[in-house]
Amino acid sequence: MATLTHDAALANARRLLAAEPAAALAQAQAIIEAVPTSAAAHRLAAHALRSLNREAEAQAASLAAVGATIHDEAMVDAALALAENRLPDAETALRQRLREDATDVAAIRMLAEVAGRIGRYADAEKLLNRALELAPGFGAARANLATVFYKQNRFAEAAETLDAVLGDDPDNPAHVNLKAAALGRIGGYDEALALYEQLTARFPEHAKLWMSYGHLLKTVGRQDDSIAAYRHALAVDPGLGELWWSLANLKTIRFSADDRAAMEAALVAAEPAGEQRDDDRLHLHFALGKAYDDAGDVEPAFRHYAAGNAIRAGQLCYDAADTRTIVDAAIATCTPDFFAARMDMGDPAPDPIFILGMPRAGSTLIEQILASHSAVEGTMELPDIPALALGLGRETQGEGRHWVAALADAPSERLAEMGAAFLRRTAVQRKTGKPFYIDKLPNNWRYVPLIRLILPHAKIIDARRHPLDCCWSNFRQHYAKGQAFSYDLADMGTYYRDYVRLMAHIDAVQPGRVHRVIHEALLDNPEAEVRAMLGYLGLPFEEACMAFHTNARAVRTASSEQVRRPINRDGVDQWRPYDAWLGPLKRALGAVLDEYPAVPAHSQSATPTNSLPFGNS
């Protein structure tokens, strides 16, 4: 069929579609017989079949249209724009295509990819669900949906979706790898380890795969196996900076002179500019900082830490004013009258225990202690409170950062819904049936007003550590994501000061609702501090809490190996050898440094606030 005849036949089929779908289908089928690669004809057939209520056949026709897209010049151009990361060009072409035919499943999936690449995951999810509604057998769209779920921290949904994907394509290593990662985020460690073992056996020379395997081995406490996995990966790719940092991040390993020489050589090799090279360089700088720190050679240690932080700060472009604005808004809005007017709103469940504060302030130690109690389950740093807050801001204010204003306007039923949503979203993390469970995301300190309103009976523990020890520990730490404030000494001091400012306000307007644990007091007198914590929670003292280091539970944070040792003072005063370089931090901390601890340990009563079981207030 000549091109003109083909186009004329398509036009005729479109004219027939509304009034005579059977005739349109016949015309479309005739085109397909002549030109099997006509994606437009397959889509017309799908339209006609839907009009004739032949849905299964319509879905098959939509899927056939996807396969024919590789012969469509316009779609090939859009795919090329995607491959070259020319996202505006790709988006323009795809939107034009969907204006012409809103059921073009291939265009819908590609537009979802554009949305995902720029972080519009909700839009990507809607588009992919539409694609799968039209063509349930479209495996690429379903795999994309799993990735979108993972990117939104909806790990259980990602794993469930990947089950369906792997049912059709069981040997796809990318899908198996993503499922293992998702399972690792919801506590499915045994299955995740089994998947990694299969993958590493299939791909023994895949360094990043071995690194992911090492991360999970570290999480479950198999440190020797974790080190072996990292070392295996380094033998494959000695220039992969993240591997060296992964070893350093174990905290308990000491690098040899040969290791330092290998890292310095890798750093020289990574000098050419570029995103991947920058990533290798920053990881190598952090790892070398640790290596020279361990050797007591502070000048090169600081130089490497500073270089790694500078690269990462340039990538993240943190603005301290954003945090200050949120804290100012929370202090201005969340008055005693504000809380009084919303008393008894939210979800009444007492189950969650929030451990929050600055990162590297001892929250993992506190979690490990409490998770050794028979009534408390430790989970991990959960992303759900920030997601709920930012979602509320976007929903009612058009901007996630304006969540405080949105909270002020939220009706009672919305607060209860959000509390219930947190419980529902985090249920997948609960494996033991214990009555209480911990969310230890440090950055939740920014959202304490929201926690108090949506989960008024939840308990909140503020982990606080000496500002210089805490901030220096952060400066030495590279985080996989988040913590953008931590890559500049002045920004970190300002962030710490804003944190103290908000928590002092909460103490004033909600006295006794937050229990503060001073890290140094916990080290000096652990049993007294543990009894005080348990008293605040309304729980009886158990000796197991003092033997926390024998608890074999999985730990995902940078302190995973440290909390598997008895309490020690190894982390105290580690900033002192670097004092000469800490002027920007001290100036930013200001009076907070002189006033520490602003609120002494045991400032709150260790007695439960009422006589309900487990001290639920």
ZIURFEN-V221610 format. One record per backbone hydrogen bond with DSSP energy under -0.5 kcal/mol. NH is the residue of the N-H (numbers start at 1). CO is the residue of the C=O. Records with the same first field share a line. If there is no record, write none. Layout:
NH = CO, CO
//
This chain:
6 = 2
7 = 3
8 = 4
9 = 5
10 = 6
11 = 7
12 = 8
13 = 9
14 = 10
15 = 11
16 = 12
17 = 13
18 = 14
20 = 16
24 = 20
25 = 21
26 = 22
27 = 23
28 = 24
29 = 25
30 = 26
31 = 27
32 = 28
33 = 29
34 = 30
35 = 31
38 = 35
39 = 37
42 = 38
43 = 39
44 = 40
45 = 41
46 = 42
47 = 43
48 = 44
49 = 45
50 = 46
51 = 47
52 = 48
53 = 50
54 = 49
55 = 53
58 = 54
59 = 55
60 = 56
61 = 57
62 = 58
63 = 59
64 = 60
65 = 61
66 = 62
67 = 63
68 = 64
69 = 65, 66
70 = 67
71 = 68
72 = 69
73 = 71
76 = 72
77 = 73
78 = 74
79 = 75
80 = 76
81 = 77
82 = 78
83 = 79
84 = 80
85 = 82
86 = 81
87 = 85
90 = 86
91 = 87
92 = 88
93 = 89
94 = 90
95 = 91
96 = 92
97 = 93
98 = 94
99 = 95
100 = 96
101 = 97
104 = 101
105 = 103
108 = 104
109 = 105
110 = 106
111 = 107
112 = 108
113 = 109
114 = 110
115 = 111
116 = 112
117 = 113
118 = 114
119 = 116
120 = 115
121 = 119
124 = 120
125 = 121
126 = 122
127 = 123
128 = 124
129 = 125
130 = 126
131 = 127
132 = 128
133 = 129
134 = 130
135 = 131
138 = 135
139 = 137
142 = 138
143 = 139
144 = 140
145 = 141
146 = 142
147 = 143
148 = 144
149 = 145
150 = 146
151 = 147
152 = 148
153 = 150
154 = 149
155 = 153
158 = 154
159 = 155
160 = 156
161 = 157
162 = 158
163 = 159
164 = 160
165 = 161
166 = 162
167 = 163
168 = 164, 165
169 = 165
172 = 169
173 = 171
176 = 172
177 = 173
178 = 174
179 = 175
180 = 176
181 = 177
182 = 178
183 = 179
184 = 180
185 = 181, 182
186 = 182, 183
188 = 183
189 = 187
192 = 188
193 = 189
194 = 190
195 = 191
196 = 192
197 = 193
198 = 194
199 = 195
200 = 196
201 = 197
202 = 198
203 = 199
206 = 203
207 = 205
210 = 206
211 = 207
212 = 208
213 = 209
214 = 210
215 = 211
216 = 212
217 = 213
218 = 214
219 = 215
220 = 216
221 = 218
222 = 217
223 = 221
226 = 222
227 = 223
228 = 224
229 = 225
230 = 226
231 = 227
232 = 228
233 = 229
234 = 230
235 = 231
236 = 232
237 = 233
240 = 237
241 = 239
243 = 240
244 = 240
245 = 241
246 = 242
247 = 243
248 = 244
249 = 245
250 = 247
251 = 248
252 = 250
260 = 256
261 = 257
262 = 258
263 = 259
264 = 260
265 = 261
266 = 262
267 = 263
268 = 264
269 = 265
270 = 266
271 = 268
278 = 274
279 = 275
280 = 276
281 = 277
282 = 278
283 = 279
284 = 280
285 = 281
286 = 282
287 = 283
288 = 284
289 = 285
290 = 286
291 = 287
292 = 288
293 = 289
294 = 290
295 = 291
296 = 293
297 = 292
298 = 296
301 = 297
302 = 298
303 = 299
304 = 300
305 = 301
306 = 302
307 = 303
308 = 304
309 = 305
310 = 306
311 = 307
312 = 308
313 = 309
314 = 310
315 = 311
316 = 312
317 = 313
320 = 318
322 = 319
323 = 319
324 = 320
325 = 321
326 = 322
327 = 323
328 = 324
329 = 325
330 = 326
331 = 327
332 = 328
333 = 329
334 = 330
335 = 333
339 = 335
340 = 336
341 = 337
342 = 338, 339
343 = 340
345 = 342
346 = 412
347 = 454
353 = 437
354 = 459
355 = 353, 439
356 = 354, 461
357 = 442
358 = 463
361 = 358
366 = 362
367 = 363
368 = 364
369 = 365
370 = 366
371 = 367
372 = 369
373 = 370
376 = 373
377 = 436
379 = 438
380 = 438
382 = 380
387 = 383
388 = 384
389 = 385
390 = 386
391 = 387
392 = 388
393 = 389
394 = 390
395 = 391
396 = 392
397 = 393
398 = 393, 394
399 = 393
402 = 399
403 = 400
406 = 402
407 = 403
408 = 404
409 = 405
410 = 406, 407
414 = 411
415 = 411
416 = 412
417 = 413
418 = 414
419 = 415
420 = 416
421 = 417
422 = 418
423 = 419
424 = 420
425 = 421
426 = 422
427 = 423, 424
429 = 426
430 = 427
431 = 429
436 = 375
437 = 351
438 = 377
439 = 353
440 = 380, 438
442 = 440
444 = 441
445 = 442
446 = 443
447 = 444
448 = 445
451 = 447
452 = 448
453 = 449
454 = 450
455 = 451
457 = 347
458 = 455
459 = 352
460 = 513
461 = 354
462 = 515
463 = 356, 461
464 = 462, 517
470 = 466
471 = 467
472 = 468
473 = 469
474 = 470
475 = 471
476 = 472
477 = 474
478 = 476
479 = 477
486 = 483
487 = 484
488 = 485
492 = 488
493 = 489
494 = 490
495 = 491
496 = 492
497 = 493
498 = 494
499 = 495
500 = 496
501 = 497
502 = 498
503 = 499
504 = 500
505 = 501
506 = 502
507 = 503
508 = 504
509 = 505
510 = 506
513 = 510
515 = 460
516 = 514
517 = 462
518 = 516
519 = 464, 517
522 = 518
523 = 519
524 = 520
525 = 521
529 = 525
530 = 526
531 = 527
532 = 528
533 = 529
534 = 530
535 = 531
536 = 532
537 = 533
538 = 534, 535
539 = 534
545 = 542
546 = 543
547 = 543, 544
548 = 545
550 = 547
551 = 548
555 = 219
560 = 557
563 = 559
564 = 561
565 = 562
572 = 569
574 = 571
576 = 573
578 = 575
579 = 576
581 = 578
582 = 579
586 = 582
587 = 583
588 = 584
589 = 585
590 = 586
592 = 589
593 = 590
594 = 590
595 = 591
596 = 592, 593
602 = 516
603 = 600
615 = 612
616 = 613
//
